[in-house]
Amino acid sequence: MNGYHVPAWMLKAIAFSGGLSLFGLSFLDSTLLPLPSLNDLMLIDLCIQSPLRMPYYATLATIGSLTGSVLLYFTARKGEEVAFHKKAGSQAPQIHHWMERNGFITLTIAALLPPPTPFKLFVLAAGALGMPFRGFLAAMSIARAVRFFAEGYLAVRYGAEATHFLVDHSVAFAISTVAFVLVFYWIGRVLMRGAPGEKA
């Protein structure tokens, strides 16, 4: 993310549309259209202008991103592995291996991390390699909600300094978020392993 804010005219257009433009931008950003961080910046600026509407804006960004990711997922399922390997190139074998062994947690982490993480490649991999849709939807919902609500909270708490805060602490923010997800994933695995009738 850079330190620039969204132009005032664009914010007015978004405010006039009731935030639906933020939904649309988040949707497009999760498809193959390259719009790195623009929806994040819009979300932050909107939350700064209207702190009480932060949950509304974060929810719109989450649903928009989730909808675009679902579209990309089913597009990859239709095209299957050939399209995935063509898009992923030399990274295809590593992503394939990880998706087979740790699809849920891998997709969750990839969806949480900021650019330049190749997030869309993992969505394509999930569809092309046959990751169950329920697991895909759960991972994406958790990751995108955590990311956008965290950005909204920082915008409300730090105001105009939120963007600079995220830039200056991006590594620490990413590490702490991933650690949080990994801990809860490990707890879930332990609980499931101990459940009656659960196979190893």
C-alpha positions as CSV (number, residue, x, y, z in Angstrom):
1,M,0.0,0.0,0.0
2,N,1.2,3.5,-0.7
3,G,0.7,6.6,1.3
4,Y,-1.7,8.3,-1.1
5,H,-5.4,8.9,-0.4
6,V,-8.3,8.4,-2.8
7,P,-9.2,11.5,-4.8
8,A,-12.1,13.6,-3.3
9,W,-14.3,13.3,-6.4
10,M,-14.1,9.5,-6.2
11,L,-15.0,9.5,-2.5
12,K,-18.0,11.7,-3.3
13,A,-19.1,9.3,-6.0
14,I,-18.8,6.4,-3.6
15,A,-20.7,8.2,-0.9
16,F,-23.4,9.1,-3.4
17,S,-23.8,5.4,-4.4
18,G,-24.1,4.3,-0.8
19,G,-20.8,2.5,-0.8
20,L,-21.8,0.2,-3.6
21,S,-18.8,1.5,-5.6
22,L,-16.5,0.0,-2.9
23,F,-18.3,-3.3,-3.4
24,G,-17.7,-3.1,-7.1
25,L,-14.1,-2.2,-6.7
26,S,-13.5,-5.0,-4.3
27,F,-15.2,-7.4,-6.6
28,L,-13.0,-6.3,-9.6
29,D,-9.9,-6.4,-7.5
30,S,-10.5,-10.1,-6.6
31,T,-10.9,-11.1,-10.3
32,L,-8.1,-10.9,-12.8
33,L,-8.3,-7.1,-13.1
34,P,-5.1,-5.7,-11.5
35,L,-6.2,-3.0,-8.9
36,P,-3.6,-3.5,-6.1
37,S,-4.7,-1.8,-2.8
38,L,-7.1,0.7,-4.3
39,N,-10.1,-0.8,-2.5
40,D,-8.0,-0.9,0.8
41,L,-7.3,2.8,0.4
42,M,-11.0,3.6,-0.3
43,L,-12.1,1.6,2.7
44,I,-9.7,3.5,5.0
45,D,-10.7,6.9,3.7
46,L,-14.4,6.2,3.9
47,C,-14.0,4.9,7.5
48,I,-12.1,8.0,8.4
49,Q,-14.9,10.2,7.0
50,S,-17.7,8.2,8.6
51,P,-16.3,6.1,11.6
52,L,-19.8,4.9,12.6
53,R,-20.3,3.3,9.2
54,M,-17.0,1.3,9.4
55,P,-18.8,-2.1,9.8
56,Y,-21.0,-1.3,6.8
57,Y,-18.0,-0.4,4.6
58,A,-15.9,-3.3,5.8
59,T,-18.8,-5.7,5.1
60,L,-19.3,-4.3,1.6
61,A,-15.6,-4.7,0.9
62,T,-15.6,-8.3,2.3
63,I,-18.7,-9.4,0.3
64,G,-17.4,-7.7,-2.9
65,S,-14.0,-9.4,-2.6
66,L,-15.6,-12.8,-1.7
67,T,-18.0,-12.6,-4.7
68,G,-15.1,-11.8,-7.1
69,S,-13.0,-14.7,-5.6
70,V,-15.9,-17.1,-6.1
71,L,-16.2,-16.1,-9.7
72,L,-12.5,-16.7,-10.2
73,Y,-12.7,-20.0,-8.4
74,F,-15.5,-21.4,-10.6
75,T,-13.7,-20.0,-13.7
76,A,-10.7,-22.0,-12.7
77,R,-12.8,-25.1,-12.1
78,K,-14.2,-24.9,-15.6
79,G,-10.7,-24.4,-17.1
80,E,-9.2,-27.0,-14.8
81,E,-5.4,-27.5,-14.4
82,V,-4.3,-26.5,-17.9
83,A,-5.4,-22.9,-17.3
84,F,-3.9,-22.9,-13.8
85,H,-0.5,-24.1,-15.0
86,K,-0.5,-21.5,-17.8
87,K,-1.3,-18.7,-15.3
88,A,1.0,-19.8,-12.5
89,G,4.0,-20.7,-14.7
90,S,7.0,-21.9,-12.7
91,Q,5.2,-21.5,-9.4
92,A,2.6,-24.1,-10.3
93,P,4.2,-27.2,-8.8
94,Q,4.8,-25.6,-5.4
95,I,1.3,-24.1,-5.2
96,H,-0.2,-27.5,-6.3
97,H,1.7,-29.3,-3.6
98,W,0.6,-26.9,-0.9
99,M,-3.0,-26.8,-2.0
100,E,-3.2,-30.6,-1.8
101,R,-1.7,-30.7,1.7
102,N,-2.9,-27.5,3.4
103,G,-5.5,-25.9,1.1
104,F,-7.6,-24.2,3.8
105,I,-4.8,-22.6,5.8
106,T,-2.7,-21.7,2.7
107,L,-5.7,-19.9,1.1
108,T,-6.5,-18.1,4.4
109,I,-3.0,-16.8,4.8
110,A,-2.7,-15.8,1.1
111,A,-6.0,-13.9,1.3
112,L,-4.8,-12.0,4.5
113,L,-1.5,-10.8,3.2
114,P,-1.1,-7.5,1.4
115,P,0.2,-7.1,-2.2
116,P,2.5,-8.3,-3.8
117,T,1.3,-11.7,-2.4
118,P,0.1,-13.7,-5.5
119,F,-3.3,-14.2,-3.9
120,K,-5.2,-14.7,-7.2
121,L,-2.9,-17.6,-8.1
122,F,-4.0,-19.4,-4.9
123,V,-7.7,-18.8,-5.8
124,L,-7.1,-20.2,-9.3
125,A,-5.3,-23.2,-7.7
126,A,-8.2,-23.8,-5.3
127,G,-10.6,-24.0,-8.2
128,A,-8.4,-25.8,-10.7
129,L,-7.1,-28.4,-8.2
130,G,-10.6,-29.2,-6.9
131,M,-10.6,-27.7,-3.4
132,P,-14.0,-28.3,-1.9
133,F,-16.2,-25.2,-2.3
134,R,-17.3,-25.1,1.4
135,G,-13.7,-25.0,2.6
136,F,-12.8,-22.4,0.0
137,L,-15.7,-20.2,1.0
138,A,-14.9,-20.5,4.7
139,A,-11.3,-19.7,4.2
140,M,-12.0,-16.7,2.0
141,S,-14.8,-15.4,4.3
142,I,-12.6,-15.5,7.4
143,A,-9.5,-14.0,5.7
144,R,-11.3,-11.1,3.9
145,A,-13.4,-10.2,6.9
146,V,-10.4,-10.1,9.2
147,R,-8.4,-8.0,6.8
148,F,-11.1,-5.4,6.0
149,F,-12.4,-5.1,9.5
150,A,-8.9,-4.7,10.8
151,E,-8.2,-1.9,8.2
152,G,-11.5,-0.3,9.2
153,Y,-10.6,-0.4,12.9
154,L,-7.2,1.1,12.2
155,A,-8.8,3.8,10.2
156,V,-11.2,4.7,13.0
157,R,-8.5,4.5,15.6
158,Y,-5.6,6.3,13.8
159,G,-7.5,8.5,11.4
160,A,-5.4,10.0,8.6
161,E,-2.4,8.2,9.9
162,A,-3.9,4.8,9.3
163,T,-2.4,4.4,5.8
164,H,1.0,5.4,7.1
165,F,0.6,3.0,10.1
166,L,-0.1,0.1,7.8
167,V,2.8,0.9,5.6
168,D,5.3,1.4,8.4
169,H,4.1,-1.7,10.3
170,S,3.1,-3.9,7.3
171,V,5.5,-6.7,8.2
172,A,4.6,-6.8,11.9
173,F,0.9,-6.6,11.0
174,A,1.2,-9.4,8.5
175,I,3.2,-11.6,10.9
176,S,0.8,-11.1,13.8
177,T,-2.2,-11.8,11.7
178,V,-0.8,-15.0,10.2
179,A,0.3,-16.1,13.7
180,F,-3.2,-15.5,15.0
181,V,-4.8,-17.6,12.2
182,L,-2.2,-20.4,12.6
183,V,-2.9,-20.6,16.3
184,F,-6.6,-20.9,15.9
185,Y,-6.1,-23.4,13.0
186,W,-3.9,-25.5,15.2
187,I,-6.4,-25.4,18.0
188,G,-9.1,-26.5,15.6
189,R,-7.1,-29.4,14.3
190,V,-6.3,-30.6,17.8
191,L,-10.0,-30.4,18.8
192,M,-11.0,-32.3,15.7
193,R,-8.4,-34.9,16.2
194,G,-9.7,-35.6,19.6
195,A,-13.3,-35.8,18.5
196,P,-15.0,-39.2,18.8
197,G,-14.8,-41.1,15.5
198,E,-12.4,-38.7,13.9
199,K,-9.9,-40.3,11.6
200,A,-6.2,-39.4,11.9
